[in-house]
Structures are given as structure tokens and as C-alpha cells.
Amino acid sequence: MQNNIPSRGLVSLIGILFLLPLQSIAQDLSAREIMEKLEDTRRATSNSALSRMQLSTCKFGVREGKITCAERPRVKSLESVGKGYGLNLKDTRSVAILLDPPAERGIGMLSFSYDEGARDNETWLYLSALGRVKRIASGSADDETEPGSLFGSEFTTEDQDTGKLDEYEINLLEETLESGREVWKIETIPNEKRARQSRYSRTVLYIDKERFVELRVEMYDQYDKEIKRMLGARVELMNGIWVARSTTIMNLVTNRLSNMAFLEMHTGIDVPDEFLTQRTLTDAAFRETELEKLRAQID
Amino acid sequence: MKKLAGLAATTLLVILNPANAQDDVLILDNDAQFDGDFIFDDDLFGGAFDEDSSANTRSWLDDFTIKISQQFSGQTNNHGIKITPGFSIPREAELETNRLGANIRYQNAFAPGWLLQASAQIRIYLNDDYQYRAEGDSVDIESRGNEFFLQRSFDQHSIKLGRQTVVWGETSGNSVLDVINTTEFRDFNIIDIEDARLNQWMLVWDYFGENSNFSSFVNLYPEFNPAAVRGSPFFFEPEFNLTDYDRDSSMLLEAGTQWRKSFEGSDISFMVAYLYENQLRYEDPAMRIGDAVAKTNDFFLLGFSANRAIGKLLLNFDLAYSHDVLADSFNFPGTASLANPINLKKDQIGSSVGFEYAISNEQTVSLGIQAQMLLDEDEGLLPGQSLINEGVFGSWLMRYSNTLMNNDLVISSTLQGDLAANSLLALLGAEYTINDNWAIGGQIINITSNDESPLLFFAEDVRLSVTLTYSF
């Protein structure tokens, strides 16, 4: 993979120039505004973007006082293409194709996520054994649906979700330090309707004041016991967007952790609408050709 | 049965292999308390980033996916099957399959818009496998090509030429429209139609329009469901040899097209096809000398399918209208339970309806009911004649699955029966993914049947199977 971080010096510089004024006004932001900016950063990583990720999952234990894997991690690698649609590009269409492990190679998933609560998200899955594209019953934002796991990892769709901030009470708890960085400590509490769909009764986020990236997130259950913790690391400027290239989520109940490593992330890609259709799942010749074109935009 | 125990022991060794665990790690109890901060070093996954520089270095071996498997299965319940009052057939516990297999799949997008895909399988039938016994107690090797097609995609078109499958219909497992491909249910290790489909030589043209798609196929060499393999559980000694269709007498060709459109929350399709019934019909030879005579059954199919997602519920519906089907298309000579075939062509209507419900993100349950009936079924029958399938006939299929341990363990259950409630097949399965390469699966099947169903010969069977798989 090309390392696009140093080679994108100009883009990085532009990104920093954009972010500097943000920093100067950062002190005046309300908790809600901070969350909106955090969501803008999250969305920017999937809008017109081509990403290659590695998901590693393992049972964890403690060695020399540090959390570590107690078994060889299960590793999945996948390629994902996404694009924003709708008002303010708040709807997302994305395709994810599993590259590894060999037994799951070629499994593809097409997802249409709608920002509007009343619209059901749509998902289609292609398994070569099935021989056809299959629509998946996935539940809507209105249903009392527990969030789904992302490819068998500890990440759930809820952990990746954006939008619907109106359904949360957002409080700025304090300004503090996390991993040596100045952060806002923000608490989000779902309202009654949202709480029915959430595994968390409360979430506490530590948001980097300069880069609008979560460095730590604590998720609490209904008994206010911390059940999951997410840690962001390797925060780097990728294509003008600050990204935690390595995010680890720890399930403190089952003692399993998953790490999502962004090996590549390219934004500003011209993704044709035709690519975000069911054809990409079934027509491998089309998919590979279009992916090559997308990759060529990076080069 | 000793072999099953042996395999279980081997599997435990693999699962408990120290290589899968890390030394000196304190394993925490579930629900261990994490008060305050704890130290986590992200370097644990640092290797993922080190791999960056070599990620684009592809090897030709990357185009291959290989799965090697060892399977044992058998009937475990000593019992007898009562055929008539005072007469029963003993059914003793025995090993049925002991086979080593390899499935190889190759997919290579070798140039822009071009793709070559092929897959094949090799099976080695070892001691006590039914095919080992059928070969006079000697190891037998069987190989078979599955997919083999070249694909060219350009603009809004995609053309695939070669051996492939075409799947129609929305209902999982028992759609009345899933009739393009032939199938082979060789033994009870193949229960799902997804595993039984056989590829055929076809030309498939897909047109991806702005709002809807067309998919058309021409089957250049229609094939038929293969006869049961000698020694397999479904094999019975016919009075006359069951031969393939004599192709010299006419040219066979199948063709069809499907139009598909997606709406928000729903997909619909209309289809039309000229097909041959996948099951050949066999008639007694003239003068009752020689091989059975294989007859094809061509018909026209009109179909409609739709699905509708409502939250966690997905509704499926398939409708098939078959014109000019043989009234009794299923007949094997020499089986006293079946009457002589009736050479009547009739129209048939069939429907499959079903639902899938996501109980949670880990659990799903689905039900599919397939029902068919001949229209004007009595018309043309001579006095005293009757059809094998009278009135509404069909089947139902219920599946439940539960994924546990981050998808590493999948527990599933299948219930399958006919609408007349003559038989029930109950399956309980578990698949455990040991690591990125190794997986193990087990199944228990129990069959219940009365004497109205062909499954009578397997009534009260309890079948166990274990399959160990290595993929790379």
C-alpha cells in the first residue's frame, strides 16, 4: 500500500490550515456543537471514500500489567467504498467486500443508511454459495433493535453510527487530559425512545480539542457499569482529515477486544453511483474494474 | 462410530493446541471489574500497519481459495422399518461416509472488464464410505468441475459464458422458481438446495439499467438430475437401468429472462422461461427388454417474486405458472409404489411464501411454505386412473440460527416436511470456527415418516456427522 500520509503534504497543510481556526474557536463551543463537529469528522471519513481495513478480534487477558490478547487474534480484512447522499450528505451508501480470511473471501454487503429516523436502513448481502443477492431484514431505527455486530467483531453498528443527536442529552463534564492531549469529556444520554434501541444508558467521550477525534469512549449499561471501552490511537492526518487509524474496543463483560486498523483511507474519490448498487455484489468483473479506477484516482 | 470418536479427539487437540494461546497471560473472569484506567498498548496490532508497504504485492496464488475437509457420517440408531404388517427391514448403525475432500475455487479479474472463475472438487472415499463399499472395498477418487466461466462486463452489460448457476426466487430453500439448475442430493449430508445445485453450460446476459435490471440466460446443454449413486442411501436397484437422455434424437435448449427492480424496502421480479423439468421421467422399455427410456418434459414458466422488509421482518413471495408440464413427471420403473405414468400435459400453479425474522442480530428464524397444484387435474384421466400428486402438494421448511462468540459458533436447526404431514426431517447443527483456517461442524438428523412418504426407508434414523475443514 502506498503511504499517503507523507505524500499528501499539501493536502495535510490545507487540512491543518482549516483546523487551526477551529482550535481558536474551540473554547467557545457547546457540548452539542462539539458532537456535531465530531460527527462531521466521522462522516468525512466515509464520504466519497475508499478504505482498506483490518479487523482483529481476540479474547484478552493481562500480561505484566497490560491488556493483551490471550489467543491468536482472528483477523478479517475488508475493502470499503462509501458515499454521502441526501440533504447535507447525511445518508450513506456503502459497499464492503471481505478479502480475508479465505473462507469468507468475496462476501459482499451493500448498505443504504438513512439519517431520517422513519426510514429503514437497507442491506443486501451476497454469498457465492447462495448464488444471489439477498435482502437482509435488519431492523429500523424505530424498532427496538439491538445494534448488530460488524463482521463478527466487538464493534457494533451503534458504535459506528452518526446522526440522530437530537435523541441525546449532551453534557460537557470537564476539560481534561487524555493520552497527553487536551480533551473535552462529554457525556451523552439517550432519550427514552433512543434508549430502547441502545445497549448503552450513557456514553462518555474524550474528544481531542484540536483534532475532533475520540481518544477514549466509555459505554455504560443500565446499571451504570462500564461495559465497553473504546480507545483511539495513531491519530494521523489522512487526506486532510484527522483519523484514529487504530481503534480498539474492549468488551469488559466478555473480555474480548477488537481492533480496527485503517490501513488505507482515501477521501475525495469520485465514486460513481453505479458502483453503490447490487451489481457490485454480483458482477465481480465490474467490481474489480471499478475498484481499479477508484484506486487509480489515488495514484 | 469409533472413527467419530477419533475425530472428536483430534479436533479437541486442534482446539486446545497451545499454539493458539499466548503464554503468561492472566485470563480474566467474565465481568472482571475495570475500575479507573488500565494500560493498553496499541502496538499489539502494529503489525497491521507494517504490512502496508507489501499490500499491493499480489501473488497468483491469491486468486485461489482452497478448502480441505474430512467428513464422517453415519446412521446410529439400531432399529427396524415396518414395511408391511409382520415384515420389517433391519436398520443397523453404520458408518456411511468417510471421505477426504478438496474444494478449489479460482477467481481472476485478469484484465479490465474480464473475469475468469472456476471451481472444482475432489473426493477420496475411504474405508467404510458407501462409495468405498460400492467399489468393492477399495479407495475411490472422484473429481468434478463445478463453475467454469468467462465474464465480460462493459458499460451496463455483463456477459458470462460457461458452467454456472442461475438462481431465481426469493424464498430461501424451497422456492417454486428455483428450478433453473439441476440438483443432486446424494446423501443426507446435503440437505440445503444451496449445496445441491449443479452448474450447467450457459450464456448469461445481464443488463443493469438505471432503475431496473434484466438477466437472461440460454442453457446450451440442458442437463438433468443425476441418478442416485450406487451404494448411496438413496440408491435402490431399479428393474431397468436408468440411462441418460438420448440427445441424438433432438436438440435441447433452455432460455429465460428475468426483470428485476428494487424499491425502498422491496425488490420485485418478473420472469419467463422455456425449461425442461430437471428430473427425467423414466418409462419401461418396449417389450420390457433393455434400459429404461428417459423422457424429457419441456414446459413454459411464468413467474413473479417479491420481498418486503418491514423492520426486522422480511416477507418473501414467489409465484410460478407452468404451462404444459407432464402430469406425472416423477416416475421410476420397477417401483411398485408408483403407478404407470400418465401422458397428460397440464398447467400447474405454484407458490412459495415465507418470512425471515431477525429475533436479534444473532438469531434469525425463517419459514418457507411451497405449495403446487395441477389445474383441471381430472381432465383427460381415464376411469380408474389417478395422478401421483393430487390436489395441493408441497413442502415446508423452517430454519433457526443463532450466532455466538463473535460469529465463531453458529448453531442452527432445520425442520423440513411435506404439506401432507407424511414425513419430518429434523436437523440440529453446529459450526465452530477454530481460527482463520480451521473449522469444525457437526449435525444430528432425525427422520420421522409414515408409509405414504419415500422417506419411510429412513424412518427413525438418527444420523450424526462431523466435518473438519481447513481453508486457505
Interface residues (C-beta under 8 A of the other chain):
Chain A: M1 Q2 N3 R52 Q54 S56 T57 K59 F60 G61 V62 R63 G65 K66 I67 T68 C69 A70 E71 R72 P73 R74 V75 D100 P101 P102 A103 R105 G106 R119 D120 E122 A129 L130 G131 R132 K134 R135 I136 A137 S138 G139 S140 D142 D143 T145 E146 P147 G148 S149 F151 G152 S153 E154 E226 R229 L231 A233 R234 R245 S246 T248 M250 L252 V253 T254 N255 R256 S258 N259 A261 L263 E264 E274 T277 Q278 R279 T282 D283 A284 A285 F286 E288 T289 E292
Chain B: A19 N20 A21 Q22 D24 V25 L26 I27 L28 D29 N30 D31 A32 F34 F38 I39 F40 D41 D42 L44 F45 A48 F49 E51 D52 S53 A55 N56 T65 I66 K67 Q107 A109 P112 G113 W114 L115 Q117 Q151 R152 S153 S158 T165 V166 V167 S172 E194 D195 R197 D206 F208 N213 S262 E264 G265 D267 N307 A309 I310 G311 K312 L313 L314 E356 Y357 A358 S360 N361 E362 T364 T403 N406 N407 D408 T433 N435 D436 N437 A439 T469 S471 F472
